[in-house]
Amino acid sequence: MKQATYPFYEMSTVQDSFPGVVKHSLARVFNILPTWYRRKADRIRLSELSPRLRLDAGMTETQWFNEISKPFWRK
């Protein structure tokens, strides 16, 4: 019985595609960094809002707390 081969598991294919994978991964990280920075900065500013301004923005205390508690990588 002939054993099935999968080209994406062959060593030559993995070696050939590795630089492309690394470049693609780095590009994704560098593209997402500004978004993460903006989210963190926005949440810091939101945490500094007075209760009156928070109510003017239409946020309950629970919504406000949930938003400022999120890590920067979550929407």
C-alpha positions in Angstrom: 0.0 0.0 0.0 1.4 3.4 -1.0 1.7 5.9 1.8 0.0 9.3 1.2 2.3 12.3 1.2 1.3 15.8 2.0 3.4 18.4 0.4 2.9 21.0 3.2 4.6 18.6 5.6 7.7 18.0 3.4 10.8 19.7 4.8 11.7 21.6 1.6 8.3 23.2 1.5 8.4 24.2 5.2 11.9 25.7 4.7 10.8 27.6 1.6 7.7 29.1 3.2 9.2 29.9 6.6 10.5 33.4 5.7 7.1 34.3 4.1 5.3 33.1 7.3 7.6 35.1 9.5 7.2 38.3 7.3 3.5 37.9 7.3 3.3 37.4 11.0 5.5 40.4 11.7 3.5 42.5 9.3 0.3 41.6 11.2 1.8 42.5 14.5 3.1 45.8 13.3 -0.3 46.6 11.7 -2.2 45.8 14.9 0.1 47.7 17.3 -1.4 51.2 16.6 -4.9 49.7 17.2 -3.8 48.2 20.5 -2.2 51.5 21.5 -5.3 53.5 20.7 -7.5 51.1 22.6 -5.3 51.4 25.7 -5.1 55.2 25.5 -8.9 55.4 25.0 -9.6 53.2 28.0 -7.2 55.3 30.1 -9.0 58.5 29.1 -12.4 56.8 29.7 -11.3 55.7 33.2 -10.5 59.4 34.0 -14.0 60.6 33.1 -16.1 62.2 35.8 -19.4 60.4 36.6 -21.3 63.4 35.1 -19.5 63.2 31.8 -19.9 59.4 31.8 -23.6 59.8 32.2 -23.7 62.4 29.4 -22.0 59.9 27.2 -24.9 57.5 28.0 -22.8 54.9 29.9 -23.9 53.2 33.0 -21.4 52.5 35.7 -21.4 48.8 34.8 -20.8 49.5 31.1 -18.0 51.9 32.0 -16.3 49.5 34.4 -16.6 46.6 31.8 -15.0 48.8 29.1 -12.1 50.1 31.2 -11.4 46.6 32.5 -10.9 45.1 29.1 -7.3 44.3 28.1 -6.0 46.2 25.1 -6.3 43.3 22.7 -10.1 43.0 23.1 -12.6 45.0 21.2 
